[in-house]
Amino acid sequence: MLPILFTIGRFNVYSFGFFLALSFLLSTFIVWKFAKEDLKETEYFDAFLYTNIVVLAFARIFYIITHFSDFDFNPLRLIVVREAPGLSLLGGLIGGAVFLFFYARRKKYDFLHLADLFSLAFSFALIFAKIGEQLGGAGYGRETRFFLGVKVVGLTGIRHPTELYEALLYILLSIILLVLYKKSVRRKIPSGVVSYLFVILTCFIFFGLEFLKERSVYWSILSERQIGSVLIFLLISIPVLRKIIIAKWLSKKKKNI
């Protein structure tokens, strides 16, 4: 753990804030690079900026809702992240996706294409965000004897570096999504595949790593993150499976005719 990355005079540069800034710069660069190829830098930049604001707002709101007892009914702690840090990535994804859908519809953009591009950008951004969380001590796992275990200040034993595990998984996911996005641009695969895989695999990452985490809000036998992951998985997968089944049925019907 390294909450303070370095100090300039009396100014402390915190690990989480530093890596969060890096994640934003990297994701912005990715959007710029591919938006430039579509000759729509301004349009995509505006959409990406607004979506980022909504993602952060909903991530904070969902975290407050699911951890309300941690705030001691102090309004200042609800707003000032330093007083009571915490963001819900699932909440941010839900809010961002809903906003982007209506924004793209209003501006008459291709929603699935934007969702693919932003999913790719967010996947790369999450690599640095998770590293920042690990260094800042925002997340830690259960006690372990695993060789990658780390010491957490104020806690006994060696702990799973769960945020580091997530960062490693997002590196792999980002590479996969980058390859698929380039294929979607060349129309070798349909639009929407990249964003679908991003959401589905993120749900799997959340669900699996939650078993290694120490601090979680549990409802019955599953944590709130796991329940949210399952609900999002079903919400996304059911319409997709329905379309696949209908497409196969229509294909068989045409063959019979």
N, C-alpha and C positions, 0 to 999 in steps of 0.2 A: 504493500500500500504506500502511496505517495500523494497525499491530499494536496500538498503545495508543491507544484512542479518546480518553480524557481521564484526568486524574489528580486525585484528591481527597486532599490531604495526601500521605501516603506510599503511598496505595492506588492502584494502576493498574487502570483499567477496560479490559480487552482487547476488541478489536472482535469477535472470534469469540464470546466468552462473552456479550457484550452482545446481539448479534444472535440468538444461540441462545436467550437468555432471551425476547427479543421474539417469536421464532418459536413458542415454547411458549405464550406468553400469547395470541397470535393464534389458534393452532389450538385452544386451550382455549375461547376465546370462541366460535369457530365451532361447536364441539361443543355448548356450552351453549345457543347460540341455537336450533339445530335440535332439540336434545334437549328444550328447553322446549316446543316445539310438539308433541312427542310425549308430553309429561308424564312423561318418564323421565330427568330430570336426574341423579339419584343413580346410577341403573344405568349410564347411558352414561359418566358421569364416572369411575366406578370402572373400567370396561372400558378407557377411554381412558388413564387413568393407568397401569394395569398394562401395557397394550400399549406405551406410551412407554418404560417401564423395560426391557421385553424388547427393544424396537427398539434402544435405546442399548447394551444388553449385547451383543446379537448383532452390532451394527455394529462394536463394539470387538473382539470375538472374531474376526470374519472379517478385520478389518484386520490383526490380529496374525498370523493364519495365513498371509495372503498377503504379509506384509512381515516375516516372522520374523527375517530377517537384519539388519534395522535396529535390533533391540533388544539386540544384543550379549549375549544370554543373561542380561540383568539383570532380575530379577523386578520391581524397582521400576518400571522403564520399561514393563512390561506393564500396570501398574495406573494409575500417575500419568500422565494424559494430557499434562500440561505437560512431562514429561520426554521423551515421544515421542508427539506428537499424531498423530491419525489415526482416522477412522471409515470403515467401508464401508457406504454407503447401501444397496447391494444386499443385503448380509448382514443389515442391519437390517430391510429389507422382508420378506425371507424369514422371519426369526425372528418378526417381528410378525404376519405373516399366519397362520403355523402356530399361534401362541399364541392369536390371536383366534378362529380356527376352533374350537379345542377349548374355549375359554372360553365362547363363545357357545353351543356345543352343551351344555355343562354347565349354563349358566344358562337354557337354552331361549330365547335371543334369536334374532332374525332375523339370521343371519350376513351375508347379502348386503347388508341395509340398513345394518348397522353398518360393513361394509367400505366401502360407498359414502360414508358420512358421514366416516369416518376418512381415507379417501383424499382427500376434499375438504379436510379440515383439514390433512393432511400436505402437500398441494400448495401451499397458502398458506404453510405454515411453511417450506418449502424455499426460498421467495423470500428470506426474511431470513437463513436459514442460509447460503445461497450468497453473499450479500452479505458476511456476516461472514467466510466463508472467503477471499473475494477480498481484503478489507481486511487480514485477518490473515496473508496470504501462505501459506495452507495449500495452495493450488493455483495453478498457473500453466501457461501454454502454451508452445508453441514460438516461436522468433523470427519476427517478422512486420514488415511495413511498413504494416499496416492502421492506419487512423486511430484506432481504439479501443485500440491497443496500449498497454501500460503498462510502466514500468520496475520491475524486481524487484531489490531490494537483494541484492548479492552475485553477480548474473548480468549477463552482457554483453547488449547489444542490447535491443530492445523486444519484449515478449512478448504473446501472446494472453491477454486476461483471461477465461479459460475459465469461471471461476465466475460472472462477471458475465453471460456468454452464457447460462449455465444459469438464472440468476435471471430474465432476460428471457423465456426460454422457459417458465418456470414461471408467470410472470404470465399469459401467454397461455393456458396449460393450465388454470390455476385459474379463469379466466373461463369457459372452455368447460365445465369440470366443474360450476361453480356453476349454470349454466343447465340442464345436464342433470340435476343433482341435484334441482332444483326440479320438473322434469318427472317425475322418478321418484317424488317425494313425492305428486304429483297422479296418479300411476299412468298417465302418458302413455307412459312407457317402463318396461321391466322393471327390477327391482332387480338390481344386479350390473354394469350397463352402465358406471356411473361408475368403480367400482373397476377394472374390466377395462381401460378406456381409460387410467386413471391408470398402471397397471402397464405396459401396452403402450407408451404414449408415453414413459414414463420410460425404458424399455429403449432406445427409439430415440434419445432424448436422450443417454443414456450412450454408446451405440455410436457415434453420429456425432461427438460432441465429443471422444471419446477420441483421434481422429486429430490433434487440435490440441494435445493435452497433452504435456508434456515428460517428466514422471516417471510411468512406468507399469511394472507388472510384466508382461512379455510371455511368453506361452507360444506358441511357434511364431510365426505371423504376426499373431496377435491378442493383445490384452492380457487380463488376467484379468477386467477389468470388461466387456470386449466378449464374452468367452466366457460369462460369467455372464448377461449381457443376452440372448444368444441362447438359452441354456438356459431361462431364465425365460419368454421369449417363446414357446418351443415348449411348455413345460409348461402355460402358461395357454391358449394358442391351440388346441392339439389337442383338448382336451375341448369347447371352445366350438364349434369347427368340426364336431365329431362330432355335437353336439346339433342344430346347424343342418341338417346333412345328414339326420339321422334325422327331424327335424320336416318337412322337405320331402318325404321319402319317404312318411311317413304321410299328409301332405296329398294327395299324388298318388294314394295308395291309396284314400283316402276318395272322391276324385272319380271314380275308376274304378268304385267300388262303386255 
